[in-house]
Amino acid sequence: MNVSLYDVKYVEKNEGEAMKIRKATINENTENIFIYENKKEEYTVVAIPSIEWSTVIPYEEETISLKTRMLHSLVKRLEETQATNIGMKITQWVREM
């Protein structure tokens, strides 16, 4: 199972808001990962529509807690290896925004 992740697009919304659209290859299909950041309210929303998955990430959530929570959620939709890889990459993307 190959998972490749890369940037696609960055869309600036209103002041304090931004949307990034990333691509991930999941089960040999290229899928969109949407990352919306609301700086004013201090949270990020991540969604992968193709697997009907999303989550809200408050700024104050600790990285270890976030990784664990995402893994538990993603393994309901993906194989464990894919869930781990995508969860780690999402964590990296969210923390660098």
N, C-alpha and C positions, 0 to 999 in steps of 0.2 A: 504494500500500500504506500504509494508515494503521495506526499503532501507538499506542495510547493506554494509559497506565499510571496506576494509582491504587491507594490503600490499600483493603484490604477488612477485615482482621481482625488483631488482635494477641492471641496466646494465651500467657499466662505459664505456663511449665512449672515444674520444680523450680528451686530457687535456682541462679542462674547459667546457666539455660537459658531460651530464649525462641523462639517460633515466630511469624513474621509470614506472613500469606497475602495476597499482592497479586494484582491482576487486570491482565491485559494483553490488549489486543485485537490478535490476530494473524490476518491473512487474514480479517478481518471476524468472527472468532469470539472470544468472551471466554474467556480461559484463566487458570487459577490458576498463580501462581508462589509456591512455598513457600520460605521463608528461615528456617532453623533455626540459632540461635547457641548454642554451648557455650562460655561464658566461662571455665570451669574449665580446659578443654583447649585454649582459644584457637583455635577454628576456627569457620567457618560453612559450612553446606551449603545450596546453592541447587538447586532442582529445578523443572523444567517437565514434568510428567508427559505432557501432551498431545503433546509432540514427543519424548518419551523421552530427555530431557536432564537431566543433573545434574552438579554439580561441588563439590569441597571446597575451601574457601578458608582457608588458614592466616592468622592475624592478621599474621604477619611478611611476607607477600607484598606486594611493591611495587605501587602502583596501576597503573603503566604495564605492568608484567608481567602483572597480572591482566587488564587490558583486552585486551591482545594475545592472551593464552591463551583468554579467553572468546570473542573474535571468531573465532579459528581453530576452536574447537569448535562454536560456534553456526552458522557458515556451512555446516556439514555438514547442518544441519536446517532452516535458514531462508535466505531471500534475504539478500544482503549488507547491504542497507539496514536490514532488520528486525533482523538479527543485531547490527549496530552500535548501533542505537537501544536495543535491549533490553540489550545488554551494558553500555552506558554507564549506563543506569538501574539495573541490578543493582549495578554498582560503587558508585554513589551510595548506594543503599539499604544495602549491606553496610557501607560506611564510616561511615554515620551511626548504626549500631546500637551 
